[in-house]
Amino acid sequence: MTSEALDIYSLIGFLGTACIIGAYAYLTYRDDPNPYILHGTNLMGAALLTISLLVHTNWPSLVLEGFWAAIAIFGLVKAGRRRTKTVETPS
């Protein structure tokens, strides 16, 4: 095990990890989670981890983050469409 200091890209990766773990905890603890917070935080986490993985390449993890980001974007689009329908058809 080496004792070298973490570089900025590793710190960015840890911040991304914190975002994804935080989003999962938010989903678990909230009865009705806000999809913009949930998917936005997941997307931010995937983006930050991708930055880290572009420097410290780990191909399986990089592919995972691509899918994670795509699912988060899909969730944001779906939430946006649902919100638009709600605004267009008031009860």
C-alpha positions, -999 to 999 in steps of 0.1 A, spaced: 0 0 0 14 34 -9 12 65 12 10 91 -16 -16 119 -14 -48 117 -34 -48 138 -65 -76 162 -75 -91 136 -98 -94 110 -70 -110 136 -48 -135 144 -76 -142 107 -79 -149 105 -41 -173 135 -44 -191 116 -72 -193 85 -51 -208 106 -23 -234 120 -47 -245 85 -58 -246 71 -23 -265 102 -11 -291 98 -39 -296 62 -30 -300 70 7 -325 98 -3 -345 73 -24 -345 48 5 -355 72 33 -380 94 15 -416 81 9 -421 103 -21 -387 114 -34 -384 144 -57 -372 130 -91 -352 161 -100 -332 158 -68 -328 120 -72 -319 119 -108 -300 152 -108 -278 140 -80 -272 106 -97 -263 124 -129 -238 147 -111 -223 117 -93 -219 99 -126 -203 130 -143 -178 135 -114 -169 98 -114 -164 99 -152 -140 128 -148 -120 107 -123 -122 76 -145 -109 94 -176 -77 101 -157 -75 69 -137 -90 46 -164 -110 16 -153 -131 6 -183 -158 -15 -166 -164 14 -141 -164 39 -169 -190 19 -189 -211 16 -157 -210 54 -152 -222 59 -188 -252 37 -182 -258 54 -148 -258 88 -165 -281 77 -193 -306 63 -168 -304 95 -148 -310 116 -179 -340 93 -188 -354 99 -153 -351 136 -156 -367 137 -190 -395 114 -178 -401 137 -148 -401 168 -170 -427 152 -193 -449 142 -163 -446 178 -150 -456 192 -184 -486 170 -186 -497 180 -151 -494 217 -160 -513 213 -193 -542 193 -177 -552 211 -144 -576 192 -122 
